[in-house]
Amino acid sequence: MQNQAENIILKKTIEFSLNVIEYVELLEEKKKYVIAKQLLRSATSIGASVHEAQNAESKADFIHKFKIAAKEAEETQYWLTLCQEAKTYPSCDDLMYLLHEIDKIITKIISTSKTKELSN
């Protein structure tokens, strides 16, 4: 397994999770507890699934864990969209940008892994 500094998706998901934690703290200060809780769970689950994939038992398991990360990214996008659209919520544009980067990387990893799986 590569260490975190060398593995871009591990690094980006940690950075994203830490940024989400800070944003959730802002939401909680504004008493937006329901959205804060949902966002925190889905956003940090992306990184948890990516980290789990690093010790996958097989290529299929690796792909499966990344697909779970992709689903969590979709859910996170939903919660962030609600935050963007809500007039009384702080801006989360930077989080949306980071999430988009992560989603592109996850999609590429899944695609590349499937291609390699088929060629074996």
CORQUI-V45160 format. One record per residue. N is the residue number from 1. RES is the residue in one small letter. PSI is psi in whole degrees, 0 to 359 (999 if undefined). OMEGA is omega in whole degrees, 0 to 359 (999 if undefined). Layout:
n = {N:N}
res = {RES:RES}
psi = {PSI:PSI}
omega = {OMEGA:OMEGA}
This chain:
n = {1:2:3:4:5:6:7:8:9:10:11:12:13:14:15:16:17:18:19:20:21:22:23:24:25:26:27:28:29:30:31:32:33:34:35:36:37:38:39:40:41:42:43:44:45:46:47:48:49:50:51:52:53:54:55:56:57:58:59:60:61:62:63:64:65:66:67:68:69:70:71:72:73:74:75:76:77:78:79:80:81:82:83:84:85:86:87:88:89:90:91:92:93:94:95:96:97:98:99:100:101:102:103:104:105:106:107:108:109:110:111:112:113:114:115:116:117:118:119:120}
res = {m:q:n:q:a:e:n:i:i:l:k:k:t:i:e:f:s:l:n:v:i:e:y:v:e:l:l:e:e:k:k:k:y:v:i:a:k:q:l:l:r:s:a:t:s:i:g:a:s:v:h:e:a:q:n:a:e:s:k:a:d:f:i:h:k:f:k:i:a:a:k:e:a:e:e:t:q:y:w:l:t:l:c:q:e:a:k:t:y:p:s:c:d:d:l:m:y:l:l:h:e:i:d:k:i:i:t:k:i:i:s:t:s:k:t:k:e:l:s:n}
psi = {134:151:165:324:331:341:105:321:324:314:314:323:326:312:315:313:317:320:321:319:315:317:318:323:321:316:318:326:328:8:35:59:319:309:318:314:314:315:314:316:309:319:317:339:334:306:323:318:320:317:318:322:335:338:34:150:340:173:320:320:320:311:317:315:323:328:323:317:321:320:319:324:320:315:319:320:321:309:320:325:317:317:320:320:336:129:333:11:148:157:141:25:321:324:320:319:311:318:319:317:313:316:319:319:315:315:317:319:315:312:313:319:321:319:315:323:319:329:349:999}
omega = {176:175:188:182:181:185:188:182:175:181:182:180:175:179:180:180:179:177:177:178:178:180:179:177:176:179:181:175:179:178:177:191:185:180:181:182:181:180:181:181:184:184:180:177:178:181:180:179:178:178:177:182:182:179:180:182:180:177:179:178:177:180:180:180:177:175:176:177:179:178:178:177:177:179:179:177:178:181:179:176:176:179:178:185:181:185:185:181:176:181:177:182:180:178:178:179:179:180:179:177:180:181:178:180:180:179:180:179:179:182:180:180:177:179:179:180:181:182:179:999}
